[in-house]
Amino acid sequence: MKFKNPQSPLRYPGGKRKLAKAIHQLISLDGREVETLVEPFAGGASVAISFLENTEAGVILSDLDPLVSAFWSVVFSKRAVELAERVADTSPSLSLWQDLRNSSPRSDVERAYKCIVLNRTSFSGILHHRAGPIGGLDQKGQYKIDCRFNADRLSDRITTLSKFSDRVVVLRAQDWRATLHFVRKGWSTSKTRESLLWYLDPPFFEKAERLYDYSFGAADHNRLRGQIDKLPGRFILSYDDVAASRQRYLKHPGFLRINLSYNARIDRTERLFAGEILVSDMIARLRKRSVLPPMGRLFVFPERGLASRLRVELGSTSVAGKMKSGIMK
Ligand SMILES: C[S@@+](CC[C@H](N)C(=O)[O-])C[C@H]1O[C@@H](n2cnc3c(N)ncnc32)[C@H](O)[C@@H]1O
C-alpha cells in the first residue's frame, strides 16, 4: 500500500512530515512491528498521524504546552465535532487574533480552538506568546493573516483524524518524564516493552526559546541524554544538526545524519535553517548488521528533489554527487 504522508492541522517549526516516511522505513528494516507509538513532545504530531494512517498501532501523545495537549485531546474525542464546526465557521482577522492572544480559555475545546487559530495565523505556526501574526500587526506584509487558514480543509482534517480516537490516548499537559513514568508503569514486562516505540522530538537546541513557549535548557537536554538508552522499548530521537546536539550524541552508536532540513520563518526578518540528526537503538543494530551506512555517512531519504537540495558535506567528501534514492551504502 502506498505510504500516506501525514498532514497535521498544526504547523510546526521542524514539523516531521517528511521524516515520517524515513522512520517507517527504519522500522521495516528493523523487522519488528510497532504496537504502540509514544510521542511525548507531540507538537504537530506528524509522526503519530503517520502511524494512525499507515499502521494499526496505538498512539500515546503528550506535550507540555497546555494549548497543544488540549488540541489533541479534543481532536481524539467526541468533542472533535464541536471544534471542527467552530473552525469551519472561522474567518481569521487581526481582531480575532488579538482576542485569542489575550484570552484565558476555560475549557479544552476553547484551548484547542485558540491553539489551531493562533497556530495557523502566526508566523511559522509559532505558538510563542511573542510571535506576531502573519502579515504583521499592520497587515502590510505580502501574505495576510488568513493565508494559511483554509477553514474547510482544516475542519475536514480534524473530523478525519477524530475517527482514530479509539487508538489514541492523549495525556494531559505534562513534562516528558511524567509520560515516561506513565509508560513504565503500564508496560512493565520486557515482553510488552518490545512492542513500544518512542518517537522523541524535543525542542531544538538553537533558537528554541523563540519558537516554543516551552523550550529546553542545557540541563533538560542533558537529562534526556541520560535517559535515552534506558527507555522501555525502541526509540528514535530527532534533533537539529548543530554543535550542541553533535557534542552530546555523535559518539552514540545509533547517531545518523539525514538529508532533511528545516527552513522556518521565525519573524519578518529571521529564518531558522538547520539539518537533522537521528539517534536510535534501531540504527545502532542495523549498523552492526551493515544494513545502514557506518558512522559519519548520510542516510538519504528517498524522496525526489531533496537530494539536489542537500547542503551537507561530510568530512572532505561531498555526498551530493553520490546520492541515489534509498539508503546510501
Ligand atoms: C520540536 S517540537 C515537536 C514537533 C513535532 N514533532 C511535530 O511533528 O510537529 C517540540 C515540542 O515539545 C514541547 N515541549 C517542550 N518542553 C517539553 C517538556 N519538558 N516535556 C514535553 N513536551 C515539551 C513543545 O511544546 C513542542 O510542542
The ligand as an SDF file (V2000), in Angstrom:
LIG
                    3D

 27 29  0  0  0  0  0  0  0  0999 V2000
   10.1550   20.1880   18.0690 C   0  0  0  0  0  0  0  0  0  0  0  0
    8.5400   20.3860   18.7520 S   0  0  0  0  0  0  0  0  0  0  0  0
    7.7580   18.9010   18.2680 C   0  0  0  0  0  0  0  0  0  0  0  0
    7.3450   18.9310   16.8110 C   0  0  0  0  0  0  0  0  0  0  0  0
    6.5830   17.6880   16.3580 C   0  0  0  0  0  0  0  0  0  0  0  0
    7.4200   16.5270   16.3240 N   0  0  0  0  0  0  0  0  0  0  0  0
    5.8970   17.8600   15.0160 C   0  0  0  0  0  0  0  0  0  0  0  0
    5.9450   16.9680   14.1490 O   0  0  0  0  0  0  0  0  0  0  0  0
    5.2590   18.8950   14.8020 O   0  0  0  0  0  0  0  0  0  0  0  0
    8.8190   20.1940   20.4650 C   0  0  0  0  0  0  0  0  0  0  0  0
    7.5590   20.1790   21.3390 C   0  0  0  0  0  0  0  0  0  0  0  0
    7.9730   19.8420   22.6740 O   0  0  0  0  0  0  0  0  0  0  0  0
    7.1400   20.5290   23.6020 C   0  0  0  0  0  0  0  0  0  0  0  0
    7.8650   20.5770   24.9000 N   0  0  0  0  0  0  0  0  0  0  0  0
    8.7710   21.4680   25.3350 C   0  0  0  0  0  0  0  0  0  0  0  0
    9.2650   21.1270   26.5510 N   0  0  0  0  0  0  0  0  0  0  0  0
    8.6630   19.9670   26.8830 C   0  0  0  0  0  0  0  0  0  0  0  0
    8.7660   19.0810   28.0020 C   0  0  0  0  0  0  0  0  0  0  0  0
    9.5850   19.3470   29.0240 N   0  0  0  0  0  0  0  0  0  0  0  0
    8.0100   17.9470   28.0190 N   0  0  0  0  0  0  0  0  0  0  0  0
    7.1510   17.6810   26.9860 C   0  0  0  0  0  0  0  0  0  0  0  0
    6.9940   18.5000   25.9040 N   0  0  0  0  0  0  0  0  0  0  0  0
    7.7490   19.6060   25.8450 C   0  0  0  0  0  0  0  0  0  0  0  0
    6.9060   21.8960   22.9490 C   0  0  0  0  0  0  0  0  0  0  0  0
    5.7190   22.4720   23.4510 O   0  0  0  0  0  0  0  0  0  0  0  0
    6.8170   21.5000   21.4630 C   0  0  0  0  0  0  0  0  0  0  0  0
    5.4790   21.3040   21.0810 O   0  0  0  0  0  0  0  0  0  0  0  0
  1  2  1  0
  2  3  1  0
  2 10  1  0
  3  4  1  0
  4  5  1  0
  5  6  1  0
  5  7  1  0
  7  8  2  0
  7  9  1  0
 10 11  1  0
 11 12  1  0
 11 26  1  0
 12 13  1  0
 13 14  1  0
 13 24  1  0
 14 15  1  0
 14 23  1  0
 15 16  2  0
 16 17  1  0
 17 18  1  0
 17 23  2  0
 18 19  1  0
 18 20  2  0
 20 21  1  0
 21 22  2  0
 22 23  1  0
 24 25  1  0
 24 26  1  0
 26 27  1  0
M  CHG  2   2   1   9  -1
M  END
$$$$
